[in-house]
Structures are given as C-alpha cells and as structure tokens.
Amino acid sequence: MDIKEINLQYAIFCNQFVEEHGHASILGVLDAVDVQGTVPVGSHPPRKQFPITLVLGILASQGDHGATMEIVRPSGGIVTTVDLESFNIPPGDPIHRSVVQLDIEAPEDGDYTFHVFVDGQKIGYAVLPITFTITYDR
C-alpha cells in the first residue's frame, strides 16, 4: 500500500485498553466525560483530574516517525503537550496503533481537543466533552 499522506485513522477514548495474544480489547468507550463528586462543606475543591486512555490509529508511509499530541482546553489554551512514542512502519503494514495513558486535568468544562502531530505535521484531531459536577455535603 503506497501512502501519500499521513493521517489519523481513528481516535478512541476509553477506560482501558487490553492486548493479549494478538487480540485487542477496548473497555468503556467514552464519547463524553461527566465526573461527579461530593465533598464536605468548607473543604478545598478537588482537583479536576481523572485517568483516561486514548487509542490512536495512524496511517503512515514506510519508515521511522515521531508523534506528539497537544491537548487544548475549551477556551483555547494548551493544557499539555504529550510526547508519543516514535514508531516504525514496516513494508506492507501502514497502520500504527498508539495507546496513550493520560491523567487529564480539566480546569474548565467544555470540549477538549486532542491534536495529533506526526513528524511535526498535524494529521488530525479528536474532541472530548468534559464536565465536572461537584456538590458540597453539609
């Protein structure tokens, strides 16, 4: 397969990714995150942070590649930049799967955008709506 343009084939947000004996399982696919919690009145508000797994499928030409990801908050500021592993595309197998374990800090509610770059070029993005609801217990 002759790949002319590197692109993002898929981005799947989930709770867990498991690979055993050549078989992959994705557990708890997420199309949005709504974290809810209760804290005692007078205590400090909790950090708006939670673990998430992102599975990326990258279609690329044969050879060595480097990948990064920028996570952008709803107001437009970059929350963090993540260095993804470098990878090699062998002849005849143009898809690379990258599994990213993240501890997301979401200081504001709204749509977080995950921009994926390969060799410094933006190849795609995925959006995950995130909200936090904190109630105070008396």
N, C-alpha and C positions, 0 to 999 in steps of 0.2 A: 504494500500500500504506500503510495507516494503522497506524503503530507505536505501541502503547500503552505498551510497556515496553522500555527499552534493555536488551540482553542480549549476552552473549558467545556468538557462533555457533560459533566454533572457536578452538582454540589448538594450533598445530603446532610442535613443537621440531624443528629440523633443523640440518644443517651449513651449508647455503647456500640462498638464495632468489634466483632469477634471473627478471627480467621483460624480455622483448624483443618488440617489435612487437605488444603487447597480449596476449601469452601468458605465463603464469606457470609456472615450474618450481620444485619443491621437491626439493632433493637431500639424501640422507642423513637420512631421517626418524628421529627418536630417541624411543624410549619409556623409555629409561634411559641413564645415562652411567656407564661404568666406566673411569676413567682409570688407566692403569698406567704405572709408570716405574721406572727403576733409577738409583740414584745411588751414588757411591763412599762407602765406609765413612769416617766422620769428617767428611763434608761436611754443611752445613746442609740440613735437609729442604727440598724445593722448595715454593714457594707452590702451594696447591691452587687453581689458576686455569686456566680454559680458555675459548675463544670458543664462542659458540652463537648461533643465530638463532632468534627466536620470531616466528611469523606469527600474527597475531590477526585474527579476523573479528568486527566489532562491528556489530550490528543496532541502528539508532537512528532517531529521528524526524528530520524535516527541520530543518535549521538548523545553527548552529555548536556545536561540542562540544570539551571539553578532556579528555584522558585521562592517567592515571598508572598505575603498576604498583608494587606492593610485593612484594619477594622475601623470603620468610620461611624461616629455617633450620629443621631438624627439631626443635631444642629450643625453638623458639617465638620467638626474637629476630629482628627485622627485619635482614636483611643489607644491603639498599639499597632506595631508592625511586627509580624511573626516571620522568622526565617524558616521556611520549609526545607526539607532535605533536598540535596542535589540528587539527580537521578539520571539514569542512562536508558535510552530507548534502543533496544536491540533490533536488528533487521527483522521485519515481518510482524512486530508486536508494538504498534504505535500508541497504545493507551497505558498511561502510568496512573496508578491509584496512590493517592497520598491520604493518610489518616492523621488528623491533627487533633490532639487532646488540648483543650483550652479551658482556662479558668477565666470566664468572661466577667469583666466588671462593667456594669451598665449604669452609669451615673444618672441617666435620664431615660424616660420612657419614649418608645417610638421605634422606628425602623433602623436597624443597624445594617450597614452594607459591608460585605466582605469582598474586597477587590483582590483578584489573584493575578500575579505577575510571573512570567517565565522569561528568563534571560533579560529582565528589565522592561519587558513589554507587557502591558495589561492585556490579558486574554479573556477576561470575563469577570462576573461578579454574581453574588447571591445576596438576598435580603432576608433578614430575620426580624420580625416584630418582637420586641421585648418590653414587658411591663412588670412593674413591681407594685404590689399592694401590701402596705404594712398597716396593721391595726394595733392599737395600744390597749392592753389589758389593764383593767383597774384593779 
